[in-house]
Amino acid sequence: MILARNANQTDPADNAKKKRMNKEYVIRARVTAEERELFEKKARERGFSTVSEMIRSLIADPDDSENTAE
């Protein structure tokens, strides 16, 4: 599934110019069908092309105070 990008995301052509990072690890989480749909919906709404991209953005944000579990 291809999702829309937002204006803050980089162009895929620009990414090809950068050194490609080898990703060695996979993190898996079991979710319900409804949770998966919600992840995909949130990713699209926030302009990410994949759920993985959205999740990576969470750890890239140094001021991520609103994404904490209580």
C-alpha angles and dihedrals in degrees: 000000000000115000131194122267123227124226092259094061123091124250113257089232089059090050090055089058092055123079108272114241115225109228109210102174136061124203114202128192127184111230135170121253088255092052091049091051090049092051090050092046092050091048091052093045090052092048100250122143093216140019088239090058091051092049092049089053089059092063093040093061109089092196099053097144095134094058097063124120117233 
